[in-house]
Amino acid sequence: MTTTTTTTTTTTSTGPAPSGRLFSQGTNVHYGDFRDDIMHNGYAVIKGAVPRDRALKYADQIYDWLEGFNLGFKRDDPSTIHKDHLPDINEKGMCLGYAVSHESFTWAVRQEPEVIKTFEKVYDTEDLIVSFDSVNIGFPSRKDIEPNTPWPHQDQDPEKPGFRCLQGLVNLLPNGPKDGGLIVCKGAHLLSEEFHEVFKDEERIWSWTKEWYGFTKAGQEWLKKRGCEWIKVEAEPGDLLLWDSRTPHYNLSSETSQPRFCVYTCFMPVADATEEQLRVKKMAFEETKMTTHWPNAMHVVDLPVFRNGEADPYQRSKPREPVQLSERAFKLTGIPYLEQMAA
Ligand SMILES: [Fe+2]
């Protein structure tokens, strides 16, 4: 796989930004932009990566989608925020069914030029693939589902250290200090290897994938003693939030009347995916399945969706309309690269 070196527009007082993917030259370099935040803090906010009006339009489209199930949900009537009137959304705001990963609004956010450009800068290549991940639809004051308990974790296998994946989400509604959403442990990504050396014999919190590590109370205490602080990230509609997969994080529910909507956007170089993974990814695209945040389709999500303990009759395996992509976005599915390999 060839690597295209993109020219970054960012220059610093010490010269042009370093080449290569983020962290490839250690952390003692200077970019003069959001990449410095990711390097030092483990997360960053790209203000207005999506123009505010477009972000709010995507939020409206999510409302249209929710109302379109015809289960009685009405965006202007908070009394209709109830599982009987909504598609299945868990206590963390995750919607894992209904081919939502391939809905028009989800793909529209993934195709946003500044979002793509941001990840091109991080990996110093245009040859990227994007995850077919979910959306988060967090409504406040939900009493009809379980409470959202904190589950501080990192989305990376402790046995596979180093910078491997940058996770992201585009925030679509005003998201202030009490409006729920992403909370990160600042700077802990740089302590990840040391942490796992100390905690390598501890009993692990169960996980369905090796690429998830849950922090126990003792682990959280260790981070605290090392001076790591938990930061609730605040965002406006259209802001892109990014975090290193090693950064401990979780999400909070809104404590106000403000819902929280976002679309997860995660990109990685196609060179990081195997041919077999690209084949799985192609299948996931053609069958409009979800892949979690891993763009290399490490996992394909095909879980049953329930309504009152029975298979949800409103579950669907296809989005409302067939996926339509620009040429740029089609490359992000990895399919053109797979075809090149076969040629
Ligand atoms: Fe996570």
Residues whose N, C-alpha, C, O or C-beta is under 5 A from the ligand:
A	BS01	LIG	D155
